[in-house]
Amino acid sequence: MFFEKDDIYHIYNMGNKAQPLFYNEGNYTFFQQKIKNEIKPYCEILVYCLMPNHFHFMVVASEKSVELDSFGKMQKLSRKFGTLQSSYSQAINNQKGTAGSLFRQKTKAKSLTLPKVNLTKTINDYALNSFLYIHQNPLNAGLVKRIEDWKFSSYHEYKGLINEGVCKTNLGFEILGIIDNNNFEDIHRNNVFFEE
């Protein structure tokens, strides 16, 4: 993965051979804590969703994201996603008595930034579509009947139900042209994402 400062990215990966990544609620909350420790200091997280066999993030790359690691070979945000997945794999292997990587080898990062736009002044429809796609993923996969029933996404942060979450919701509202929590709910109810 390669990041440009101030660009918006959809980052995603899944389990090897689409195998599960999360086996119980404790696995999800452990991964969420690791996100706070490993990823949050290196970018602005706008949205995320953890699914049984994959994850999605939408982030804005910061100055720290694009800095090179101590070896001078990899950007820090790329390195931190590797650390997140490697350390989580070790924990699950210990839990299940298995070995090896849980995740597919390459984590994908798709740029959502329109060329030469001011992120805080222009509504990026591509980013809004990805935002909806990420939050609606559990609903469209048939895991829940309502988006708000899925505990392992940033939906509750945007609704103001979680105070100290993972996301920079005020930046998400601004970039995506969402006015407030009520408008946020209307956008989810009245818009359907386009499959990426």
MODELLER restraints for C-alpha pairs under 7 A, 6 or more apart:
rsr = mdl.restraints
at = mdl.atoms
rsr.add(forms.Gaussian(group=physical.xy_distance, feature=features.Distance(at['CA:1:A'], at['CA:78:A']), mean=5.94, stdev=0.5))
rsr.add(forms.Gaussian(group=physical.xy_distance, feature=features.Distance(at['CA:1:A'], at['CA:108:A']), mean=6.70, stdev=0.5))
rsr.add(forms.Gaussian(group=physical.xy_distance, feature=features.Distance(at['CA:1:A'], at['CA:109:A']), mean=5.97, stdev=0.5))
rsr.add(forms.Gaussian(group=physical.xy_distance, feature=features.Distance(at['CA:3:A'], at['CA:61:A']), mean=6.50, stdev=0.5))
rsr.add(forms.Gaussian(group=physical.xy_distance, feature=features.Distance(at['CA:3:A'], at['CA:66:A']), mean=5.98, stdev=0.5))
rsr.add(forms.Gaussian(group=physical.xy_distance, feature=features.Distance(at['CA:4:A'], at['CA:61:A']), mean=6.48, stdev=0.5))
rsr.add(forms.Gaussian(group=physical.xy_distance, feature=features.Distance(at['CA:4:A'], at['CA:66:A']), mean=6.54, stdev=0.5))
rsr.add(forms.Gaussian(group=physical.xy_distance, feature=features.Distance(at['CA:5:A'], at['CA:61:A']), mean=4.96, stdev=0.5))
rsr.add(forms.Gaussian(group=physical.xy_distance, feature=features.Distance(at['CA:5:A'], at['CA:62:A']), mean=5.17, stdev=0.5))
rsr.add(forms.Gaussian(group=physical.xy_distance, feature=features.Distance(at['CA:5:A'], at['CA:63:A']), mean=5.90, stdev=0.5))
rsr.add(forms.Gaussian(group=physical.xy_distance, feature=features.Distance(at['CA:5:A'], at['CA:66:A']), mean=6.38, stdev=0.5))
rsr.add(forms.Gaussian(group=physical.xy_distance, feature=features.Distance(at['CA:6:A'], at['CA:60:A']), mean=5.68, stdev=0.5))
rsr.add(forms.Gaussian(group=physical.xy_distance, feature=features.Distance(at['CA:6:A'], at['CA:61:A']), mean=5.10, stdev=0.5))
rsr.add(forms.Gaussian(group=physical.xy_distance, feature=features.Distance(at['CA:6:A'], at['CA:62:A']), mean=5.84, stdev=0.5))
rsr.add(forms.Gaussian(group=physical.xy_distance, feature=features.Distance(at['CA:7:A'], at['CA:60:A']), mean=5.55, stdev=0.5))
rsr.add(forms.Gaussian(group=physical.xy_distance, feature=features.Distance(at['CA:7:A'], at['CA:61:A']), mean=5.69, stdev=0.5))
rsr.add(forms.Gaussian(group=physical.xy_distance, feature=features.Distance(at['CA:7:A'], at['CA:111:A']), mean=6.97, stdev=0.5))
rsr.add(forms.Gaussian(group=physical.xy_distance, feature=features.Distance(at['CA:7:A'], at['CA:113:A']), mean=5.47, stdev=0.5))
rsr.add(forms.Gaussian(group=physical.xy_distance, feature=features.Distance(at['CA:8:A'], at['CA:58:A']), mean=6.92, stdev=0.5))
rsr.add(forms.Gaussian(group=physical.xy_distance, feature=features.Distance(at['CA:8:A'], at['CA:59:A']), mean=5.58, stdev=0.5))
rsr.add(forms.Gaussian(group=physical.xy_distance, feature=features.Distance(at['CA:8:A'], at['CA:60:A']), mean=4.44, stdev=0.5))
rsr.add(forms.Gaussian(group=physical.xy_distance, feature=features.Distance(at['CA:8:A'], at['CA:61:A']), mean=6.52, stdev=0.5))
rsr.add(forms.Gaussian(group=physical.xy_distance, feature=features.Distance(at['CA:8:A'], at['CA:111:A']), mean=5.89, stdev=0.5))
rsr.add(forms.Gaussian(group=physical.xy_distance, feature=features.Distance(at['CA:8:A'], at['CA:112:A']), mean=5.25, stdev=0.5))
rsr.add(forms.Gaussian(group=physical.xy_distance, feature=features.Distance(at['CA:8:A'], at['CA:113:A']), mean=5.22, stdev=0.5))
rsr.add(forms.Gaussian(group=physical.xy_distance, feature=features.Distance(at['CA:9:A'], at['CA:58:A']), mean=5.45, stdev=0.5))
rsr.add(forms.Gaussian(group=physical.xy_distance, feature=features.Distance(at['CA:9:A'], at['CA:59:A']), mean=5.35, stdev=0.5))
rsr.add(forms.Gaussian(group=physical.xy_distance, feature=features.Distance(at['CA:9:A'], at['CA:60:A']), mean=6.36, stdev=0.5))
rsr.add(forms.Gaussian(group=physical.xy_distance, feature=features.Distance(at['CA:9:A'], at['CA:109:A']), mean=5.94, stdev=0.5))
rsr.add(forms.Gaussian(group=physical.xy_distance, feature=features.Distance(at['CA:9:A'], at['CA:110:A']), mean=5.36, stdev=0.5))
rsr.add(forms.Gaussian(group=physical.xy_distance, feature=features.Distance(at['CA:9:A'], at['CA:111:A']), mean=4.51, stdev=0.5))
rsr.add(forms.Gaussian(group=physical.xy_distance, feature=features.Distance(at['CA:9:A'], at['CA:112:A']), mean=5.42, stdev=0.5))
rsr.add(forms.Gaussian(group=physical.xy_distance, feature=features.Distance(at['CA:10:A'], at['CA:56:A']), mean=7.00, stdev=0.5))
rsr.add(forms.Gaussian(group=physical.xy_distance, feature=features.Distance(at['CA:10:A'], at['CA:57:A']), mean=5.67, stdev=0.5))
rsr.add(forms.Gaussian(group=physical.xy_distance, feature=features.Distance(at['CA:10:A'], at['CA:58:A']), mean=4.48, stdev=0.5))
rsr.add(forms.Gaussian(group=physical.xy_distance, feature=features.Distance(at['CA:10:A'], at['CA:59:A']), mean=6.70, stdev=0.5))
rsr.add(forms.Gaussian(group=physical.xy_distance, feature=features.Distance(at['CA:10:A'], at['CA:109:A']), mean=5.53, stdev=0.5))
rsr.add(forms.Gaussian(group=physical.xy_distance, feature=features.Distance(at['CA:10:A'], at['CA:110:A']), mean=5.11, stdev=0.5))
rsr.add(forms.Gaussian(group=physical.xy_distance, feature=features.Distance(at['CA:10:A'], at['CA:111:A']), mean=6.48, stdev=0.5))
rsr.add(forms.Gaussian(group=physical.xy_distance, feature=features.Distance(at['CA:10:A'], at['CA:112:A']), mean=6.84, stdev=0.5))
rsr.add(forms.Gaussian(group=physical.xy_distance, feature=features.Distance(at['CA:11:A'], at['CA:56:A']), mean=5.77, stdev=0.5))
rsr.add(forms.Gaussian(group=physical.xy_distance, feature=features.Distance(at['CA:11:A'], at['CA:57:A']), mean=5.03, stdev=0.5))
rsr.add(forms.Gaussian(group=physical.xy_distance, feature=features.Distance(at['CA:11:A'], at['CA:58:A']), mean=6.16, stdev=0.5))
rsr.add(forms.Gaussian(group=physical.xy_distance, feature=features.Distance(at['CA:11:A'], at['CA:108:A']), mean=5.52, stdev=0.5))
rsr.add(forms.Gaussian(group=physical.xy_distance, feature=features.Distance(at['CA:11:A'], at['CA:109:A']), mean=4.33, stdev=0.5))
rsr.add(forms.Gaussian(group=physical.xy_distance, feature=features.Distance(at['CA:11:A'], at['CA:110:A']), mean=6.44, stdev=0.5))
rsr.add(forms.Gaussian(group=physical.xy_distance, feature=features.Distance(at['CA:12:A'], at['CA:55:A']), mean=5.50, stdev=0.5))
rsr.add(forms.Gaussian(group=physical.xy_distance, feature=features.Distance(at['CA:12:A'], at['CA:56:A']), mean=4.55, stdev=0.5))
rsr.add(forms.Gaussian(group=physical.xy_distance, feature=features.Distance(at['CA:12:A'], at['CA:57:A']), mean=6.34, stdev=0.5))
rsr.add(forms.Gaussian(group=physical.xy_distance, feature=features.Distance(at['CA:12:A'], at['CA:107:A']), mean=5.97, stdev=0.5))
rsr.add(forms.Gaussian(group=physical.xy_distance, feature=features.Distance(at['CA:12:A'], at['CA:108:A']), mean=5.42, stdev=0.5))
rsr.add(forms.Gaussian(group=physical.xy_distance, feature=features.Distance(at['CA:12:A'], at['CA:109:A']), mean=6.68, stdev=0.5))
rsr.add(forms.Gaussian(group=physical.xy_distance, feature=features.Distance(at['CA:13:A'], at['CA:54:A']), mean=5.65, stdev=0.5))
rsr.add(forms.Gaussian(group=physical.xy_distance, feature=features.Distance(at['CA:13:A'], at['CA:55:A']), mean=5.79, stdev=0.5))
rsr.add(forms.Gaussian(group=physical.xy_distance, feature=features.Distance(at['CA:13:A'], at['CA:103:A']), mean=6.98, stdev=0.5))
rsr.add(forms.Gaussian(group=physical.xy_distance, feature=features.Distance(at['CA:13:A'], at['CA:104:A']), mean=6.68, stdev=0.5))
rsr.add(forms.Gaussian(group=physical.xy_distance, feature=features.Distance(at['CA:13:A'], at['CA:107:A']), mean=4.98, stdev=0.5))
rsr.add(forms.Gaussian(group=physical.xy_distance, feature=features.Distance(at['CA:13:A'], at['CA:108:A']), mean=6.36, stdev=0.5))
rsr.add(forms.Gaussian(group=physical.xy_distance, feature=features.Distance(at['CA:14:A'], at['CA:53:A']), mean=5.62, stdev=0.5))
rsr.add(forms.Gaussian(group=physical.xy_distance, feature=features.Distance(at['CA:14:A'], at['CA:54:A']), mean=3.83, stdev=0.5))
rsr.add(forms.Gaussian(group=physical.xy_distance, feature=features.Distance(at['CA:14:A'], at['CA:55:A']), mean=6.37, stdev=0.5))
rsr.add(forms.Gaussian(group=physical.xy_distance, feature=features.Distance(at['CA:14:A'], at['CA:103:A']), mean=5.70, stdev=0.5))
rsr.add(forms.Gaussian(group=physical.xy_distance, feature=features.Distance(at['CA:14:A'], at['CA:104:A']), mean=6.00, stdev=0.5))
rsr.add(forms.Gaussian(group=physical.xy_distance, feature=features.Distance(at['CA:15:A'], at['CA:21:A']), mean=5.89, stdev=0.5))
rsr.add(forms.Gaussian(group=physical.xy_distance, feature=features.Distance(at['CA:15:A'], at['CA:53:A']), mean=5.45, stdev=0.5))
rsr.add(forms.Gaussian(group=physical.xy_distance, feature=features.Distance(at['CA:15:A'], at['CA:54:A']), mean=6.10, stdev=0.5))
rsr.add(forms.Gaussian(group=physical.xy_distance, feature=features.Distance(at['CA:15:A'], at['CA:102:A']), mean=5.51, stdev=0.5))
rsr.add(forms.Gaussian(group=physical.xy_distance, feature=features.Distance(at['CA:15:A'], at['CA:103:A']), mean=4.28, stdev=0.5))
rsr.add(forms.Gaussian(group=physical.xy_distance, feature=features.Distance(at['CA:15:A'], at['CA:104:A']), mean=5.65, stdev=0.5))
rsr.add(forms.Gaussian(group=physical.xy_distance, feature=features.Distance(at['CA:16:A'], at['CA:102:A']), mean=5.88, stdev=0.5))
rsr.add(forms.Gaussian(group=physical.xy_distance, feature=features.Distance(at['CA:16:A'], at['CA:103:A']), mean=5.07, stdev=0.5))
rsr.add(forms.Gaussian(group=physical.xy_distance, feature=features.Distance(at['CA:16:A'], at['CA:104:A']), mean=4.72, stdev=0.5))
rsr.add(forms.Gaussian(group=physical.xy_distance, feature=features.Distance(at['CA:18:A'], at['CA:53:A']), mean=6.00, stdev=0.5))
rsr.add(forms.Gaussian(group=physical.xy_distance, feature=features.Distance(at['CA:19:A'], at['CA:53:A']), mean=5.86, stdev=0.5))
rsr.add(forms.Gaussian(group=physical.xy_distance, feature=features.Distance(at['CA:20:A'], at['CA:52:A']), mean=5.52, stdev=0.5))
rsr.add(forms.Gaussian(group=physical.xy_distance, feature=features.Distance(at['CA:20:A'], at['CA:53:A']), mean=4.19, stdev=0.5))
rsr.add(forms.Gaussian(group=physical.xy_distance, feature=features.Distance(at['CA:21:A'], at['CA:52:A']), mean=5.89, stdev=0.5))
rsr.add(forms.Gaussian(group=physical.xy_distance, feature=features.Distance(at['CA:21:A'], at['CA:53:A']), mean=4.89, stdev=0.5))
rsr.add(forms.Gaussian(group=physical.xy_distance, feature=features.Distance(at['CA:21:A'], at['CA:54:A']), mean=6.80, stdev=0.5))
rsr.add(forms.Gaussian(group=physical.xy_distance, feature=features.Distance(at['CA:21:A'], at['CA:102:A']), mean=6.77, stdev=0.5))
rsr.add(forms.Gaussian(group=physical.xy_distance, feature=features.Distance(at['CA:22:A'], at['CA:28:A']), mean=6.13, stdev=0.5))
rsr.add(forms.Gaussian(group=physical.xy_distance, feature=features.Distance(at['CA:22:A'], at['CA:52:A']), mean=5.39, stdev=0.5))
rsr.add(forms.Gaussian(group=physical.xy_distance, feature=features.Distance(at['CA:22:A'], at['CA:53:A']), mean=6.85, stdev=0.5))
rsr.add(forms.Gaussian(group=physical.xy_distance, feature=features.Distance(at['CA:28:A'], at['CA:152:A']), mean=6.82, stdev=0.5))
rsr.add(forms.Gaussian(group=physical.xy_distance, feature=features.Distance(at['CA:31:A'], at['CA:88:A']), mean=6.97, stdev=0.5))
rsr.add(forms.Gaussian(group=physical.xy_distance, feature=features.Distance(at['CA:34:A'], at['CA:84:A']), mean=6.58, stdev=0.5))
rsr.add(forms.Gaussian(group=physical.xy_distance, feature=features.Distance(at['CA:36:A'], at['CA:166:A']), mean=5.99, stdev=0.5))
rsr.add(forms.Gaussian(group=physical.xy_distance, feature=features.Distance(at['CA:38:A'], at['CA:80:A']), mean=5.80, stdev=0.5))
rsr.add(forms.Gaussian(group=physical.xy_distance, feature=features.Distance(at['CA:38:A'], at['CA:84:A']), mean=6.31, stdev=0.5))
rsr.add(forms.Gaussian(group=physical.xy_distance, feature=features.Distance(at['CA:39:A'], at['CA:80:A']), mean=6.16, stdev=0.5))
rsr.add(forms.Gaussian(group=physical.xy_distance, feature=features.Distance(at['CA:39:A'], at['CA:81:A']), mean=6.84, stdev=0.5))
rsr.add(forms.Gaussian(group=physical.xy_distance, feature=features.Distance(at['CA:40:A'], at['CA:166:A']), mean=6.81, stdev=0.5))
rsr.add(forms.Gaussian(group=physical.xy_distance, feature=features.Distance(at['CA:42:A'], at['CA:62:A']), mean=6.74, stdev=0.5))
rsr.add(forms.Gaussian(group=physical.xy_distance, feature=features.Distance(at['CA:42:A'], at['CA:64:A']), mean=5.23, stdev=0.5))
rsr.add(forms.Gaussian(group=physical.xy_distance, feature=features.Distance(at['CA:42:A'], at['CA:65:A']), mean=5.04, stdev=0.5))
rsr.add(forms.Gaussian(group=physical.xy_distance, feature=features.Distance(at['CA:42:A'], at['CA:77:A']), mean=5.84, stdev=0.5))
rsr.add(forms.Gaussian(group=physical.xy_distance, feature=features.Distance(at['CA:43:A'], at['CA:59:A']), mean=6.44, stdev=0.5))
rsr.add(forms.Gaussian(group=physical.xy_distance, feature=features.Distance(at['CA:43:A'], at['CA:60:A']), mean=5.94, stdev=0.5))
rsr.add(forms.Gaussian(group=physical.xy_distance, feature=features.Distance(at['CA:43:A'], at['CA:61:A']), mean=5.09, stdev=0.5))
rsr.add(forms.Gaussian(group=physical.xy_distance, feature=features.Distance(at['CA:43:A'], at['CA:62:A']), mean=5.13, stdev=0.5))
rsr.add(forms.Gaussian(group=physical.xy_distance, feature=features.Distance(at['CA:43:A'], at['CA:64:A']), mean=6.98, stdev=0.5))
rsr.add(forms.Gaussian(group=physical.xy_distance, feature=features.Distance(at['CA:43:A'], at['CA:65:A']), mean=5.77, stdev=0.5))
rsr.add(forms.Gaussian(group=physical.xy_distance, feature=features.Distance(at['CA:44:A'], at['CA:59:A']), mean=5.44, stdev=0.5))
rsr.add(forms.Gaussian(group=physical.xy_distance, feature=features.Distance(at['CA:44:A'], at['CA:60:A']), mean=5.04, stdev=0.5))
rsr.add(forms.Gaussian(group=physical.xy_distance, feature=features.Distance(at['CA:44:A'], at['CA:61:A']), mean=6.57, stdev=0.5))
rsr.add(forms.Gaussian(group=physical.xy_distance, feature=features.Distance(at['CA:44:A'], at['CA:62:A']), mean=6.92, stdev=0.5))
rsr.add(forms.Gaussian(group=physical.xy_distance, feature=features.Distance(at['CA:44:A'], at['CA:168:A']), mean=6.20, stdev=0.5))
rsr.add(forms.Gaussian(group=physical.xy_distance, feature=features.Distance(at['CA:45:A'], at['CA:58:A']), mean=6.16, stdev=0.5))
rsr.add(forms.Gaussian(group=physical.xy_distance, feature=features.Distance(at['CA:45:A'], at['CA:59:A']), mean=4.38, stdev=0.5))
rsr.add(forms.Gaussian(group=physical.xy_distance, feature=features.Distance(at['CA:45:A'], at['CA:60:A']), mean=6.50, stdev=0.5))
rsr.add(forms.Gaussian(group=physical.xy_distance, feature=features.Distance(at['CA:45:A'], at['CA:166:A']), mean=6.84, stdev=0.5))
rsr.add(forms.Gaussian(group=physical.xy_distance, feature=features.Distance(at['CA:45:A'], at['CA:167:A']), mean=4.85, stdev=0.5))
rsr.add(forms.Gaussian(group=physical.xy_distance, feature=features.Distance(at['CA:45:A'], at['CA:168:A']), mean=5.88, stdev=0.5))
rsr.add(forms.Gaussian(group=physical.xy_distance, feature=features.Distance(at['CA:46:A'], at['CA:58:A']), mean=5.42, stdev=0.5))
rsr.add(forms.Gaussian(group=physical.xy_distance, feature=features.Distance(at['CA:46:A'], at['CA:59:A']), mean=5.27, stdev=0.5))
rsr.add(forms.Gaussian(group=physical.xy_distance, feature=features.Distance(at['CA:46:A'], at['CA:167:A']), mean=5.22, stdev=0.5))
rsr.add(forms.Gaussian(group=physical.xy_distance, feature=features.Distance(at['CA:46:A'], at['CA:168:A']), mean=5.58, stdev=0.5))
rsr.add(forms.Gaussian(group=physical.xy_distance, feature=features.Distance(at['CA:46:A'], at['CA:169:A']), mean=6.26, stdev=0.5))
rsr.add(forms.Gaussian(group=physical.xy_distance, feature=features.Distance(at['CA:46:A'], at['CA:172:A']), mean=5.25, stdev=0.5))
rsr.add(forms.Gaussian(group=physical.xy_distance, feature=features.Distance(at['CA:47:A'], at['CA:57:A']), mean=5.69, stdev=0.5))
rsr.add(forms.Gaussian(group=physical.xy_distance, feature=features.Distance(at['CA:47:A'], at['CA:58:A']), mean=5.14, stdev=0.5))
rsr.add(forms.Gaussian(group=physical.xy_distance, feature=features.Distance(at['CA:47:A'], at['CA:131:A']), mean=6.71, stdev=0.5))
rsr.add(forms.Gaussian(group=physical.xy_distance, feature=features.Distance(at['CA:47:A'], at['CA:154:A']), mean=5.59, stdev=0.5))
rsr.add(forms.Gaussian(group=physical.xy_distance, feature=features.Distance(at['CA:47:A'], at['CA:167:A']), mean=6.17, stdev=0.5))
rsr.add(forms.Gaussian(group=physical.xy_distance, feature=features.Distance(at['CA:48:A'], at['CA:56:A']), mean=5.37, stdev=0.5))
rsr.add(forms.Gaussian(group=physical.xy_distance, feature=features.Distance(at['CA:48:A'], at['CA:57:A']), mean=4.24, stdev=0.5))
rsr.add(forms.Gaussian(group=physical.xy_distance, feature=features.Distance(at['CA:48:A'], at['CA:58:A']), mean=6.29, stdev=0.5))
rsr.add(forms.Gaussian(group=physical.xy_distance, feature=features.Distance(at['CA:48:A'], at['CA:134:A']), mean=6.69, stdev=0.5))
rsr.add(forms.Gaussian(group=physical.xy_distance, feature=features.Distance(at['CA:48:A'], at['CA:153:A']), mean=5.43, stdev=0.5))
rsr.add(forms.Gaussian(group=physical.xy_distance, feature=features.Distance(at['CA:48:A'], at['CA:154:A']), mean=5.52, stdev=0.5))
rsr.add(forms.Gaussian(group=physical.xy_distance, feature=features.Distance(at['CA:49:A'], at['CA:55:A']), mean=5.81, stdev=0.5))
rsr.add(forms.Gaussian(group=physical.xy_distance, feature=features.Distance(at['CA:49:A'], at['CA:56:A']), mean=5.26, stdev=0.5))
rsr.add(forms.Gaussian(group=physical.xy_distance, feature=features.Distance(at['CA:49:A'], at['CA:57:A']), mean=6.66, stdev=0.5))
rsr.add(forms.Gaussian(group=physical.xy_distance, feature=features.Distance(at['CA:49:A'], at['CA:134:A']), mean=6.10, stdev=0.5))
rsr.add(forms.Gaussian(group=physical.xy_distance, feature=features.Distance(at['CA:49:A'], at['CA:135:A']), mean=6.48, stdev=0.5))
rsr.add(forms.Gaussian(group=physical.xy_distance, feature=features.Distance(at['CA:49:A'], at['CA:152:A']), mean=5.99, stdev=0.5))
rsr.add(forms.Gaussian(group=physical.xy_distance, feature=features.Distance(at['CA:49:A'], at['CA:153:A']), mean=4.04, stdev=0.5))
rsr.add(forms.Gaussian(group=physical.xy_distance, feature=features.Distance(at['CA:49:A'], at['CA:154:A']), mean=6.54, stdev=0.5))
rsr.add(forms.Gaussian(group=physical.xy_distance, feature=features.Distance(at['CA:50:A'], at['CA:56:A']), mean=6.54, stdev=0.5))
rsr.add(forms.Gaussian(group=physical.xy_distance, feature=features.Distance(at['CA:50:A'], at['CA:152:A']), mean=5.51, stdev=0.5))
rsr.add(forms.Gaussian(group=physical.xy_distance, feature=features.Distance(at['CA:50:A'], at['CA:153:A']), mean=6.09, stdev=0.5))
rsr.add(forms.Gaussian(group=physical.xy_distance, feature=features.Distance(at['CA:51:A'], at['CA:138:A']), mean=6.95, stdev=0.5))
rsr.add(forms.Gaussian(group=physical.xy_distance, feature=features.Distance(at['CA:56:A'], at['CA:134:A']), mean=6.39, stdev=0.5))
rsr.add(forms.Gaussian(group=physical.xy_distance, feature=features.Distance(at['CA:64:A'], at['CA:76:A']), mean=6.79, stdev=0.5))
rsr.add(forms.Gaussian(group=physical.xy_distance, feature=features.Distance(at['CA:65:A'], at['CA:75:A']), mean=6.45, stdev=0.5))
rsr.add(forms.Gaussian(group=physical.xy_distance, feature=features.Distance(at['CA:65:A'], at['CA:76:A']), mean=5.40, stdev=0.5))
rsr.add(forms.Gaussian(group=physical.xy_distance, feature=features.Distance(at['CA:65:A'], at['CA:77:A']), mean=4.57, stdev=0.5))
rsr.add(forms.Gaussian(group=physical.xy_distance, feature=features.Distance(at['CA:66:A'], at['CA:75:A']), mean=5.11, stdev=0.5))
rsr.add(forms.Gaussian(group=physical.xy_distance, feature=features.Distance(at['CA:66:A'], at['CA:76:A']), mean=6.23, stdev=0.5))
rsr.add(forms.Gaussian(group=physical.xy_distance, feature=features.Distance(at['CA:66:A'], at['CA:77:A']), mean=6.81, stdev=0.5))
rsr.add(forms.Gaussian(group=physical.xy_distance, feature=features.Distance(at['CA:67:A'], at['CA:75:A']), mean=5.35, stdev=0.5))
rsr.add(forms.Gaussian(group=physical.xy_distance, feature=features.Distance(at['CA:67:A'], at['CA:76:A']), mean=5.71, stdev=0.5))
rsr.add(forms.Gaussian(group=physical.xy_distance, feature=features.Distance(at['CA:68:A'], at['CA:74:A']), mean=5.35, stdev=0.5))
rsr.add(forms.Gaussian(group=physical.xy_distance, feature=features.Distance(at['CA:68:A'], at['CA:75:A']), mean=4.30, stdev=0.5))
rsr.add(forms.Gaussian(group=physical.xy_distance, feature=features.Distance(at['CA:68:A'], at['CA:76:A']), mean=5.56, stdev=0.5))
rsr.add(forms.Gaussian(group=physical.xy_distance, feature=features.Distance(at['CA:69:A'], at['CA:75:A']), mean=5.78, stdev=0.5))
rsr.add(forms.Gaussian(group=physical.xy_distance, feature=features.Distance(at['CA:69:A'], at['CA:76:A']), mean=5.13, stdev=0.5))
rsr.add(forms.Gaussian(group=physical.xy_distance, feature=features.Distance(at['CA:85:A'], at['CA:103:A']), mean=6.98, stdev=0.5))
rsr.add(forms.Gaussian(group=physical.xy_distance, feature=features.Distance(at['CA:89:A'], at['CA:101:A']), mean=5.79, stdev=0.5))
rsr.add(forms.Gaussian(group=physical.xy_distance, feature=features.Distance(at['CA:89:A'], at['CA:102:A']), mean=5.37, stdev=0.5))
rsr.add(forms.Gaussian(group=physical.xy_distance, feature=features.Distance(at['CA:93:A'], at['CA:99:A']), mean=5.43, stdev=0.5))
rsr.add(forms.Gaussian(group=physical.xy_distance, feature=features.Distance(at['CA:112:A'], at['CA:126:A']), mean=6.19, stdev=0.5))
rsr.add(forms.Gaussian(group=physical.xy_distance, feature=features.Distance(at['CA:112:A'], at['CA:127:A']), mean=5.55, stdev=0.5))
rsr.add(forms.Gaussian(group=physical.xy_distance, feature=features.Distance(at['CA:114:A'], at['CA:124:A']), mean=6.99, stdev=0.5))
rsr.add(forms.Gaussian(group=physical.xy_distance, feature=features.Distance(at['CA:119:A'], at['CA:175:A']), mean=5.83, stdev=0.5))
rsr.add(forms.Gaussian(group=physical.xy_distance, feature=features.Distance(at['CA:120:A'], at['CA:174:A']), mean=5.97, stdev=0.5))
rsr.add(forms.Gaussian(group=physical.xy_distance, feature=features.Distance(at['CA:120:A'], at['CA:175:A']), mean=5.12, stdev=0.5))
rsr.add(forms.Gaussian(group=physical.xy_distance, feature=features.Distance(at['CA:123:A'], at['CA:175:A']), mean=6.09, stdev=0.5))
rsr.add(forms.Gaussian(group=physical.xy_distance, feature=features.Distance(at['CA:123:A'], at['CA:176:A']), mean=5.38, stdev=0.5))
rsr.add(forms.Gaussian(group=physical.xy_distance, feature=features.Distance(at['CA:123:A'], at['CA:177:A']), mean=5.51, stdev=0.5))
rsr.add(forms.Gaussian(group=physical.xy_distance, feature=features.Distance(at['CA:124:A'], at['CA:176:A']), mean=6.35, stdev=0.5))
rsr.add(forms.Gaussian(group=physical.xy_distance, feature=features.Distance(at['CA:128:A'], at['CA:176:A']), mean=5.64, stdev=0.5))
rsr.add(forms.Gaussian(group=physical.xy_distance, feature=features.Distance(at['CA:129:A'], at['CA:193:A']), mean=5.21, stdev=0.5))
rsr.add(forms.Gaussian(group=physical.xy_distance, feature=features.Distance(at['CA:129:A'], at['CA:194:A']), mean=6.62, stdev=0.5))
rsr.add(forms.Gaussian(group=physical.xy_distance, feature=features.Distance(at['CA:132:A'], at['CA:188:A']), mean=6.52, stdev=0.5))
rsr.add(forms.Gaussian(group=physical.xy_distance, feature=features.Distance(at['CA:132:A'], at['CA:193:A']), mean=5.64, stdev=0.5))
rsr.add(forms.Gaussian(group=physical.xy_distance, feature=features.Distance(at['CA:133:A'], at['CA:193:A']), mean=5.21, stdev=0.5))
rsr.add(forms.Gaussian(group=physical.xy_distance, feature=features.Distance(at['CA:135:A'], at['CA:153:A']), mean=6.82, stdev=0.5))
rsr.add(forms.Gaussian(group=physical.xy_distance, feature=features.Distance(at['CA:135:A'], at['CA:155:A']), mean=6.41, stdev=0.5))
rsr.add(forms.Gaussian(group=physical.xy_distance, feature=features.Distance(at['CA:136:A'], at['CA:147:A']), mean=6.22, stdev=0.5))
rsr.add(forms.Gaussian(group=physical.xy_distance, feature=features.Distance(at['CA:138:A'], at['CA:144:A']), mean=6.22, stdev=0.5))
rsr.add(forms.Gaussian(group=physical.xy_distance, feature=features.Distance(at['CA:138:A'], at['CA:147:A']), mean=6.92, stdev=0.5))
rsr.add(forms.Gaussian(group=physical.xy_distance, feature=features.Distance(at['CA:138:A'], at['CA:150:A']), mean=6.72, stdev=0.5))
rsr.add(forms.Gaussian(group=physical.xy_distance, feature=features.Distance(at['CA:139:A'], at['CA:145:A']), mean=6.09, stdev=0.5))
rsr.add(forms.Gaussian(group=physical.xy_distance, feature=features.Distance(at['CA:139:A'], at['CA:146:A']), mean=6.24, stdev=0.5))
rsr.add(forms.Gaussian(group=physical.xy_distance, feature=features.Distance(at['CA:139:A'], at['CA:147:A']), mean=5.67, stdev=0.5))
rsr.add(forms.Gaussian(group=physical.xy_distance, feature=features.Distance(at['CA:144:A'], at['CA:150:A']), mean=6.47, stdev=0.5))
rsr.add(forms.Gaussian(group=physical.xy_distance, feature=features.Distance(at['CA:148:A'], at['CA:155:A']), mean=6.71, stdev=0.5))
rsr.add(forms.Gaussian(group=physical.xy_distance, feature=features.Distance(at['CA:148:A'], at['CA:156:A']), mean=6.92, stdev=0.5))
rsr.add(forms.Gaussian(group=physical.xy_distance, feature=features.Distance(at['CA:154:A'], at['CA:167:A']), mean=6.91, stdev=0.5))
rsr.add(forms.Gaussian(group=physical.xy_distance, feature=features.Distance(at['CA:156:A'], at['CA:162:A']), mean=6.09, stdev=0.5))
rsr.add(forms.Gaussian(group=physical.xy_distance, feature=features.Distance(at['CA:157:A'], at['CA:165:A']), mean=6.21, stdev=0.5))
rsr.add(forms.Gaussian(group=physical.xy_distance, feature=features.Distance(at['CA:158:A'], at['CA:169:A']), mean=6.03, stdev=0.5))
rsr.add(forms.Gaussian(group=physical.xy_distance, feature=features.Distance(at['CA:158:A'], at['CA:181:A']), mean=6.38, stdev=0.5))
rsr.add(forms.Gaussian(group=physical.xy_distance, feature=features.Distance(at['CA:159:A'], at['CA:181:A']), mean=5.33, stdev=0.5))
rsr.add(forms.Gaussian(group=physical.xy_distance, feature=features.Distance(at['CA:173:A'], at['CA:179:A']), mean=6.28, stdev=0.5))
rsr.add(forms.Gaussian(group=physical.xy_distance, feature=features.Distance(at['CA:173:A'], at['CA:180:A']), mean=6.99, stdev=0.5))
rsr.add(forms.Gaussian(group=physical.xy_distance, feature=features.Distance(at['CA:178:A'], at['CA:184:A']), mean=5.95, stdev=0.5))
